[in-house]
Amino acid sequence: GKRKMQSMTAFPFTSILSYDEHGWPVLDRAVGSETLRKVLQNYYTNGVFVVKDSTSLQVTAPASGGGYVQVKPGSCLINGATGYIDEQVELDLTAGDTSLPRIDTVVARLNDNSDYRNIYLDIIIGTPGSTPQAPALTQTDSVWEIGLANIHRAANSTVVTPSSITDTRLDTTRCGPVTAIQEIDTEALM
């Protein structure tokens, strides 16, 4: 029936600690990750946090060329989950195709599957072709990728230089900066 008052999912509130019959701690106001992630999804878009640091998760290569790319320290938000690295990391490249160029993509990948439950940096290897295209990003209920950069790989290449990298962090079709959601559904207001 009708109620005078209905509780909402709300947080944060200080939990009162008690113990169950086995001596396990019980917190009466504990919330799971899905609650915080749902709130963050309501406030912010997916992408890279670049407001205070324009190099956040920027992909680079050694000036003289290398068999790896570097990802600078930074952070991202994907479907309400936050990932960050405090120090630059290096990702090894797979050798270029023997006869055709290709485009590889450096991604930040949220994987919600129980064996992973994390955000990872990885490289998606593109399909070789005479006019190669950047590989599609996986964006499903359990895996969601944002593209940080495309790497143009010449045929037979084993190294890349900075000129081989196209930064896609600000490209909203591949990644985009994290921004506050400012869209208002005016339907109900009209």
Contacts in CASP RR format, 6 or more apart in sequence:
PFRMAT RR
TARGET T0000
AUTHOR 0000-0000-0000
METHOD contacts of the structure
MODEL  1
GKRKMQSMTAFPFTSILSYDEHGWPVLDRAVGSETLRKVLQNYYTNGVFV
VKDSTSLQVTAPASGGGYVQVKPGSCLINGATGYIDEQVELDLTAGDTSL
PRIDTVVARLNDNSDYRNIYLDIIIGTPGSTPQAPALTQTDSVWEIGLAN
IHRAANSTVVTPSSITDTRLDTTRCGPVTAIQEIDTEALM
9 31 0 8 1.000
9 35 0 8 1.000
11 29 0 8 1.000
11 31 0 8 1.000
11 35 0 8 1.000
11 36 0 8 1.000
12 29 0 8 1.000
12 31 0 8 1.000
13 29 0 8 1.000
14 29 0 8 1.000
15 27 0 8 1.000
15 28 0 8 1.000
15 29 0 8 1.000
15 30 0 8 1.000
16 27 0 8 1.000
16 28 0 8 1.000
16 29 0 8 1.000
17 25 0 8 1.000
17 26 0 8 1.000
17 27 0 8 1.000
18 25 0 8 1.000
18 26 0 8 1.000
18 28 0 8 1.000
19 25 0 8 1.000
19 26 0 8 1.000
20 26 0 8 1.000
33 81 0 8 1.000
36 80 0 8 1.000
37 79 0 8 1.000
37 80 0 8 1.000
37 81 0 8 1.000
38 80 0 8 1.000
40 77 0 8 1.000
40 80 0 8 1.000
40 81 0 8 1.000
40 82 0 8 1.000
41 79 0 8 1.000
41 80 0 8 1.000
42 181 0 8 1.000
43 180 0 8 1.000
43 181 0 8 1.000
44 77 0 8 1.000
44 80 0 8 1.000
44 178 0 8 1.000
44 179 0 8 1.000
44 180 0 8 1.000
44 181 0 8 1.000
45 77 0 8 1.000
45 176 0 8 1.000
45 177 0 8 1.000
45 178 0 8 1.000
45 179 0 8 1.000
45 181 0 8 1.000
46 76 0 8 1.000
46 77 0 8 1.000
46 78 0 8 1.000
46 79 0 8 1.000
46 80 0 8 1.000
46 144 0 8 1.000
46 146 0 8 1.000
46 175 0 8 1.000
46 176 0 8 1.000
46 178 0 8 1.000
47 76 0 8 1.000
47 77 0 8 1.000
47 78 0 8 1.000
47 146 0 8 1.000
47 169 0 8 1.000
47 175 0 8 1.000
47 176 0 8 1.000
47 177 0 8 1.000
47 178 0 8 1.000
48 56 0 8 1.000
48 57 0 8 1.000
48 74 0 8 1.000
48 75 0 8 1.000
48 76 0 8 1.000
48 108 0 8 1.000
48 146 0 8 1.000
48 148 0 8 1.000
48 169 0 8 1.000
48 175 0 8 1.000
48 176 0 8 1.000
48 177 0 8 1.000
48 178 0 8 1.000
49 56 0 8 1.000
49 74 0 8 1.000
49 75 0 8 1.000
49 76 0 8 1.000
49 77 0 8 1.000
49 177 0 8 1.000
49 178 0 8 1.000
50 56 0 8 1.000
50 169 0 8 1.000
50 170 0 8 1.000
50 177 0 8 1.000
50 178 0 8 1.000
51 177 0 8 1.000
51 178 0 8 1.000
53 74 0 8 1.000
55 72 0 8 1.000
55 73 0 8 1.000
55 74 0 8 1.000
56 72 0 8 1.000
56 73 0 8 1.000
56 74 0 8 1.000
56 75 0 8 1.000
56 76 0 8 1.000
56 169 0 8 1.000
57 71 0 8 1.000
57 72 0 8 1.000
57 73 0 8 1.000
57 74 0 8 1.000
57 75 0 8 1.000
57 76 0 8 1.000
57 85 0 8 1.000
57 108 0 8 1.000
57 148 0 8 1.000
57 169 0 8 1.000
58 71 0 8 1.000
58 72 0 8 1.000
58 148 0 8 1.000
58 149 0 8 1.000
58 167 0 8 1.000
58 169 0 8 1.000
59 69 0 8 1.000
59 70 0 8 1.000
59 71 0 8 1.000
59 72 0 8 1.000
59 106 0 8 1.000
59 148 0 8 1.000
59 149 0 8 1.000
59 151 0 8 1.000
59 165 0 8 1.000
59 167 0 8 1.000
60 69 0 8 1.000
60 70 0 8 1.000
60 72 0 8 1.000
60 162 0 8 1.000
60 165 0 8 1.000
61 68 0 8 1.000
61 69 0 8 1.000
61 70 0 8 1.000
61 160 0 8 1.000
61 161 0 8 1.000
61 162 0 8 1.000
61 164 0 8 1.000
61 165 0 8 1.000
62 68 0 8 1.000
62 70 0 8 1.000
62 161 0 8 1.000
63 161 0 8 1.000
63 162 0 8 1.000
64 161 0 8 1.000
65 159 0 8 1.000
65 160 0 8 1.000
65 161 0 8 1.000
66 93 0 8 1.000
66 159 0 8 1.000
66 160 0 8 1.000
66 161 0 8 1.000
67 92 0 8 1.000
67 93 0 8 1.000
67 158 0 8 1.000
67 159 0 8 1.000
67 160 0 8 1.000
68 90 0 8 1.000
68 91 0 8 1.000
68 92 0 8 1.000
68 93 0 8 1.000
69 90 0 8 1.000
69 91 0 8 1.000
69 93 0 8 1.000
69 106 0 8 1.000
69 123 0 8 1.000
69 149 0 8 1.000
69 151 0 8 1.000
69 160 0 8 1.000
69 165 0 8 1.000
70 88 0 8 1.000
70 89 0 8 1.000
70 90 0 8 1.000
70 91 0 8 1.000
71 85 0 8 1.000
71 88 0 8 1.000
71 89 0 8 1.000
71 90 0 8 1.000
71 91 0 8 1.000
71 106 0 8 1.000
71 121 0 8 1.000
71 148 0 8 1.000
72 88 0 8 1.000
73 84 0 8 1.000
73 85 0 8 1.000
73 86 0 8 1.000
73 87 0 8 1.000
73 88 0 8 1.000
74 84 0 8 1.000
74 85 0 8 1.000
74 86 0 8 1.000
75 82 0 8 1.000
75 83 0 8 1.000
75 84 0 8 1.000
75 85 0 8 1.000
76 82 0 8 1.000
76 83 0 8 1.000
76 84 0 8 1.000
76 108 0 8 1.000
76 119 0 8 1.000
76 146 0 8 1.000
76 178 0 8 1.000
77 83 0 8 1.000
77 178 0 8 1.000
78 108 0 8 1.000
78 110 0 8 1.000
78 119 0 8 1.000
78 144 0 8 1.000
78 146 0 8 1.000
79 110 0 8 1.000
79 144 0 8 1.000
81 110 0 8 1.000
81 119 0 8 1.000
82 119 0 8 1.000
83 108 0 8 1.000
83 119 0 8 1.000
85 121 0 8 1.000
89 121 0 8 1.000
91 106 0 8 1.000
91 121 0 8 1.000
91 122 0 8 1.000
91 123 0 8 1.000
93 104 0 8 1.000
93 123 0 8 1.000
93 151 0 8 1.000
93 153 0 8 1.000
93 158 0 8 1.000
93 159 0 8 1.000
93 160 0 8 1.000
94 104 0 8 1.000
94 123 0 8 1.000
94 125 0 8 1.000
95 156 0 8 1.000
95 157 0 8 1.000
95 158 0 8 1.000
96 102 0 8 1.000
96 128 0 8 1.000
96 153 0 8 1.000
96 154 0 8 1.000
96 155 0 8 1.000
96 156 0 8 1.000
96 157 0 8 1.000
96 158 0 8 1.000
97 128 0 8 1.000
97 129 0 8 1.000
97 153 0 8 1.000
97 155 0 8 1.000
97 156 0 8 1.000
98 155 0 8 1.000
98 156 0 8 1.000
99 128 0 8 1.000
99 155 0 8 1.000
99 156 0 8 1.000
100 128 0 8 1.000
100 129 0 8 1.000
100 130 0 8 1.000
100 132 0 8 1.000
100 155 0 8 1.000
101 128 0 8 1.000
101 129 0 8 1.000
101 130 0 8 1.000
101 132 0 8 1.000
101 152 0 8 1.000
101 153 0 8 1.000
101 154 0 8 1.000
101 155 0 8 1.000
102 125 0 8 1.000
102 126 0 8 1.000
102 127 0 8 1.000
102 128 0 8 1.000
102 129 0 8 1.000
102 132 0 8 1.000
102 153 0 8 1.000
103 126 0 8 1.000
103 132 0 8 1.000
103 133 0 8 1.000
103 134 0 8 1.000
103 135 0 8 1.000
103 150 0 8 1.000
103 151 0 8 1.000
103 152 0 8 1.000
103 153 0 8 1.000
104 123 0 8 1.000
104 124 0 8 1.000
104 125 0 8 1.000
104 126 0 8 1.000
104 135 0 8 1.000
104 150 0 8 1.000
104 151 0 8 1.000
104 153 0 8 1.000
105 123 0 8 1.000
105 124 0 8 1.000
105 126 0 8 1.000
105 134 0 8 1.000
105 135 0 8 1.000
105 137 0 8 1.000
105 147 0 8 1.000
105 148 0 8 1.000
105 149 0 8 1.000
105 150 0 8 1.000
105 151 0 8 1.000
105 168 0 8 1.000
105 174 0 8 1.000
106 121 0 8 1.000
106 122 0 8 1.000
106 123 0 8 1.000
106 147 0 8 1.000
106 148 0 8 1.000
106 149 0 8 1.000
106 150 0 8 1.000
106 151 0 8 1.000
107 121 0 8 1.000
107 122 0 8 1.000
107 123 0 8 1.000
107 124 0 8 1.000
107 137 0 8 1.000
107 145 0 8 1.000
107 146 0 8 1.000
107 147 0 8 1.000
107 148 0 8 1.000
108 119 0 8 1.000
108 120 0 8 1.000
108 121 0 8 1.000
108 145 0 8 1.000
108 146 0 8 1.000
108 147 0 8 1.000
108 148 0 8 1.000
109 119 0 8 1.000
109 120 0 8 1.000
109 121 0 8 1.000
109 122 0 8 1.000
109 138 0 8 1.000
109 143 0 8 1.000
109 144 0 8 1.000
109 145 0 8 1.000
110 118 0 8 1.000
110 119 0 8 1.000
110 143 0 8 1.000
110 144 0 8 1.000
110 145 0 8 1.000
111 117 0 8 1.000
111 118 0 8 1.000
111 119 0 8 1.000
111 120 0 8 1.000
111 142 0 8 1.000
111 143 0 8 1.000
112 141 0 8 1.000
112 142 0 8 1.000
112 143 0 8 1.000
113 142 0 8 1.000
113 143 0 8 1.000
121 148 0 8 1.000
123 151 0 8 1.000
124 135 0 8 1.000
124 137 0 8 1.000
124 145 0 8 1.000
125 135 0 8 1.000
126 132 0 8 1.000
126 133 0 8 1.000
126 134 0 8 1.000
126 135 0 8 1.000
127 133 0 8 1.000
127 135 0 8 1.000
128 155 0 8 1.000
132 152 0 8 1.000
134 150 0 8 1.000
134 168 0 8 1.000
134 174 0 8 1.000
137 145 0 8 1.000
137 146 0 8 1.000
137 147 0 8 1.000
137 174 0 8 1.000
138 144 0 8 1.000
138 145 0 8 1.000
139 145 0 8 1.000
146 174 0 8 1.000
146 175 0 8 1.000
146 176 0 8 1.000
147 168 0 8 1.000
147 169 0 8 1.000
147 174 0 8 1.000
147 175 0 8 1.000
148 167 0 8 1.000
148 168 0 8 1.000
148 169 0 8 1.000
148 175 0 8 1.000
149 165 0 8 1.000
149 166 0 8 1.000
149 167 0 8 1.000
149 168 0 8 1.000
149 169 0 8 1.000
150 165 0 8 1.000
150 166 0 8 1.000
150 168 0 8 1.000
151 160 0 8 1.000
151 164 0 8 1.000
151 165 0 8 1.000
151 166 0 8 1.000
152 160 0 8 1.000
152 164 0 8 1.000
152 165 0 8 1.000
152 166 0 8 1.000
153 160 0 8 1.000
153 164 0 8 1.000
168 174 0 8 1.000
168 175 0 8 1.000
169 175 0 8 1.000
169 176 0 8 1.000
169 177 0 8 1.000
170 176 0 8 1.000
170 177 0 8 1.000
END
